[in-house]
Amino acid sequence: MIANEQLRATDIFSREKILSDYRLACESRQASLLGRRDVMGGRAKFGIFGDGKELAQLAAASAFNRGDFRSGYYRDQTFVAALGELRWTEFFAQLYAHTDLAADPNTAGRSMNGHFATRWLDDQGQWRNQTELYNSVCDIAPTAGQLPRALGLAYASKLFRANPALNNLTNFSRQGNEIVFGTIGDASTSQGMFWESMNAAGVLQVPLLMSVWDDGYGISVPVEYQTTKGSISKALAGFQRDADDKGFEIFTVKGWDYVALLETYQQAALICRNEHVPVLVHVQELTQPQGHSTSGSHERYKSKERLAWEAERDCNKTFRQWILENGYATNDELEAIEAGAKEVAKQARISAWSAYQQSMKGDFDEAVDLLHQVARHNSKSAELMSIREVLRKTPTPLRRDAVTAVRQAIRLLRTDTGNARPLLQAWIERTSEENVDRFSSYLYSQSPDSPMRVDGVPARYDADAPMLDGYLLLQHYFDSLFARDARLVALGEDVGQIGDVNQGFAGLQEKYGEIRITDTGIRETTIIGQGIGLAMRGLRPIVEIQYFDYIYYALSTLTDDLATLHYRTKGGQKAPLIVRTRGHRLEGIWHSGSPMGTMISSLRGMHVLVPRNMTQAVGFYNTLLKGDDPALLIESLNGYRLKEKLPANLNEFCVPLGVPEILRPGTDITVVTYGSMCRIVVEAAAQLASMGISLEVIDVQTLLPFDVHHSIVDSIKKTNRVLFADEDVPGGASAYMMQQVIESQNAYRYIDSPPRTLSAKAHRPPYGSDGDYFSKPSVDDVIETVYALMSEAEPDRFPNI
């Protein structure tokens, strides 16, 4: 039987289930043992395995229903196998980094072993029915990084249960009747993400069933260095609910006690599912028979007494003794199961290795033959044959070996005028295209719903269109948006009751309810996690980081989890979350930052949008909500009180991604900028015009993607000079824009003066208006930088100031 089908009370200790569990525990252990051997033997780069956790994971899986979610830990191999979602050939294929989705449907070889993912999306990138699946969110290696989105997945169940308007989304929920199984190693509970997520789960009262696999160590560091009282359940005792206060239900259970484990997880799941109460299951006295990973031996830091205890308390060994003592099987029967498990794991390993090798054989053989072919009658035949022989004798060749050999041959033949080099180059071009798909595809959506496919729709204005403060324009927009789409959810610090600190949501919580527009605690990491989980389950969240500088709290979740999700599953999972924040100019070190370079470097896989005003922001929101990629949108903090005309098609107009806009045509210098700097550059351009200098001012509008049609280079062809201006630190986004235009668009060909950047100072701006003026580019700075460029080119016309 599949362990995740809901057990009847009479089935929980049936002979069939017990022996099925023992068989799977033995298979998983053998897979771990063989996996370590493969790493040590050079077949794989690194291994981290779930040995010692088998019984606890079997018990957790027994309480797991279709439609539930696992947001887990890279040692959960037995858990996922018990759900019927992991074949042992797939286990080994991932260990070898087999890039074929048929071999490794989890990550197509992109993640190291132990990273499991249910493919929620079909070949067109459209959602499958999650309620029919045993859902695993693609694991990530950063410790505790799985918990912020576990909170969000569980929060989605709360919304599905509480909001009848979502009842039609039957592919995503059975009216909130889902549990999220979070799993984590005990040492990782020291991470702030764990504490923040657990606190938020208790506050929100969501169906999160949190399992802590406790084997007493975090690599070499024992639990007394990790956790207050040496026990996470004792440390969290204050979270225990009682008659007066909501909180957690907390269970402790030994990881070698099969009966207690099954009973505990059945009870925990019942509470969690029916009552929507978070539950902590602290699984104690687990072992790690092979140590932490293949990178070292646990004999270096565990005492002989500890090692002896672990050998005695090994859960599989204890399970075996229990089966014999209770007469569920004979020793001969168990030996037969063990022998069968060993053979199953062995054959899976052989099959996976053979398939992995075979997947590369075609290119390898072709490269060997091609090198032999081009060596014939060539003056460099000896050198070419030497390259071929080195390749041919490579003991366990990888794709890179064939590619390296052919590239060496091309360099060797760089002066050759025959047809040998074109043959080699054609092979490189073909395999390069295939390797882009294997290793570099699906960073962004490739579905029909990609926001890159959304056409621009210009804003349309009535003759009597009112002029509104920017924040009022946003109020009108969000009001109409929430009225027409029940999937929309907004959350963040101060978003609810007061309608965000700049009033964009003012009055909307009262109109649409707290379940849709809600305040959160001061906890940026799990605000993002809530949004990720909601987006993974078919809702359309807009989550707010109150000020741009605060995004650093959440950066690891954004970069490790959200930005990489579509890529690391090769298009198997997505989370179209919109992260809303406000930045650029305000006052002081922690409220005026513009760390765009950090975002650009960290958030590949997300779109980064930098609208200059609230009208443009609305156009971007419309575009993103038609699409299925995650994005970060930074509103201009000093633009909420500036007047803007209200578009008549507020809900329909769309600003396309990656398309700059010329704000002011000019002939002398191209100035490339974005966000709040647009107003400063346009003001400077007006003053420069009186000095005889014509600026062409370009608002890039989006940094990721950046100028997809290469329109900026067309401006530079006309002006032959360019300045990149922004509020980031030197070498940040301005340098990125320069690289995109000068290098990627080959604009260097058309430049008569050195390209320049104008950015903020290297430090954060100090408090006060003078702090802003002397730290960030001002109108004066733009004027003088542009003038200096023109003075260098035409000193007689523009003498030094």
Helices and strands as residue ranges (DSSP letters): H 15-40, H 54-62, E 69-71, H 77-82, H 88-96, G 130-132, E 135-136, H 147-162, G 164-166, E 180-185, G 186-190, H 192-204, E 208-213, E 217-218, E 221-222, G 223-225, G 228-230, H 232-235, G 237-239, E 249-254, H 258-275, E 279-284, G 298-300, H 304-313, H 315-325, H 331-375, H 381-392, H 399-412, H 420-440, G 451-453, E 467-469, H 470-484, E 488-492, H 508-512, E 517-519, H 524-536, E 540-545, G 548-554, H 555-557, I 558-562, H 565-568, E 578-583, H 596-602, E 607-609, H 614-626, E 631-636, G 637-639, E 643-645, E 661-664, E 669-673, H 677-690, E 695-699, E 702-704, H 712-719, E 722-725, H 733-738, I 739-744, G 747-750, E 756-758, H 769-775, H 779-793
